[in-house]
């Protein structure tokens, strides 16, 4: 009888342990930062944490491995399990430009200015100096766009053109519906960024 009770207890204990979800199984149900925070609050014994990492900023071996993962990926290293909750890729661009206003100049005048500016640049005049001399938007940055992404700074036509040209190339961008005309020089290679949010916890 005693053996039967001990055996039954051992069986129930093993079933309880067996029925417990693994960390990986729990992570599969977590898809948002809010859910990750709830998991952290409910499982302090697993020493969970949220990590925020960026390409170029975080460089340890595990951080580099995490930054190669996609959103939703789960993997373990030793007895630590990770899940990428969020992953965001962006590409920033940078160039110099000269803006010509089609509302103030005729198409003939704009075409003539484009030729003059390109000729001066080909003869060695720095593009920044030409921007100071000819641009019609009053910028004080010598035509430097600084790093930009999205249409909140420049029209889509401008961004698409910069993305499709190589470092050092000079090209035209026309935004016909607004009568905006740009002469652009790509001054930097594209800067690719990746930011991720990762949930980590001890155990698998």
N, C-alpha and C positions, 0 to 999 in steps of 0.2 A: 504493500500500500504506500509505504514511504517512498519507494523507488518510483512509483507511478506519479505521485505528487511532484517529486523533483523533476521527473521527465516532462511532465505537463508544464511546469514552470519554465523549464529551459526552452521548451518548444514555443511557448507564448513570448518569451523574451526574444528569441531568434526571429519570430514573426514580426515583432514590433520593430526590431532593428532593420529587418529586411524591408519592411513597409515604409520606412522613413525615406523621404526624398533626398537625393543627393544634391549637392550644391549646383551641379550642372543642370539637373532637372528643374531646380528652382529658377536658375538663371534663364532657362528657356521661356519662362512665363513673364519675364521682366522686359519691357520694351520702352519705358520712359524713365527719365531722371527721377520723377516723383515716385515711381514704383521702386527704383533703386534706393532712394532715401528711406522708404518704408521698410525695405528689406534690411537695411543697415540698422534701423531702430529696433527691429524685431529679432536680430541675430547678432548681438554684440560678442557672443562667444566665438564667432568666426572671424573676428577682427576685420570686418568689411570696410571698404573705403571707396570713394569716388576719385578717380584720377582724371585730370584734364591735361592733355598733351598736345604739342604742336611740332610739326616737322621743322627742323633747324634749331629748335629751342631745347628739345629733350633728346638726349643722345646715349643713354645707357643701353646696353644690349636688349634688355626686356622692353624698354620704351621704343626702341627702333622696331622690334618685332610687333609690338602693339600697333604702331603707326602704319604697318603694312596690311593690317586687317581691314575688313569692311564692316559696315554697320550690321550688327546682329551676330557677328562671329563670336563663338565661345571656344576657349581652349585652356588647357592647364599646363603649368610648368611646375614640376615637382608636386607639392601638395597645395599649390595656390591656383585658383581658377579665376579667369578673366572673361568679361563680356563687354564688347564694344556697344555702348548704348546709342551714341551719336557719332557720326563721321561726316565731316564737311570739307569738300575740296573746292578751292577757288584758285583762279589765276589772275594775278595783278599785272597791269601793263604800265609802261612809262615811255613818254616820247616828248619831243619839242614840237611846237606848232606855231603857225602864223595864221591868224583869222582874218578873212576878208569878208566884208558885209555886202551881200548882194542887194540889200535894200538901199545902199548909198552909192554903189558903183554899178555900172552896166556890165553885161557879160563881156563885152569887148574890153573894158577897162580891167576887169578881173583877169581875163586871159593874158592881157599885156603884162600885168603885174606878176603873174605866175612865171612868165618867161624871164622877166628881169631878175626876179628873186632867184630862180634856178641858175641863171647864168652867173650871178654874183657868187652864189654858193659854190658852183663848180670852179670858180676862179680863186677860191680860198677864203671867202668871207665867212666867218663862223655863223652857224645857223642862229645861235642865241642873239648875236648882234643884228641879224636880219629881222628877227622877231621883234626886237626893241624898236626897230625902225619902221616896220610895216604893219604889225598886227593892229587890228582895229577894235579889240575888246578891252584895251587898257590894262592888260595883265602886267604885273610887276615881277614876274618870275623868269623873265627872259624866254618865255614860251614853254617852260618846263611844266608838264602836267602833274608831276609827282606820281606816286603809285596810285593807280585807280582801278576800280572794278565796278561795273554796273553803269546804268544810264543816268544815275543821279548826278554825275559829274560831266559826262560827255554823251553826245547822241550815240545811238546804237551803231550807226554807220561809221562813226569815228572809231569806236572800240573794235568793231569787226575788222576794219581796215588795219589797225595796229596789230591785231592778233594774226592777221594773214600776211604780214610782211616780216622781213628779217632785220636784225640789228644793222643800223647804218643806212637803211634804205630811205629815200625821200619819195613821197607820193602825195597825190591829191585826194581829198575827201570832200564830196559835195552833198549837202543836205538840202535837196531841191525845194521841199515844201516850206522851208524856213529861209531860203536864200542865204544859207551859210556856206562858206567855202573855206577849206583848210588846206594849207601846205604843211605836211607832217614829216618829221624825221624820227624814226624809231631809235631811241638812245640806250635802251637796256633790253637784255633778254627777258622773256616772260618770267615772272616769279610765281612758282606754283606753291600753294600752301595747303596744308591739311591739318585740321584740328579734330581731335576725338575726345569723347567722354567715355571712360571705362569704369566698370564696376569690378572690384576685386574682392576675393574672400579666401580665407584658408579652407582647405579641404577640397575634395573633388565632388 
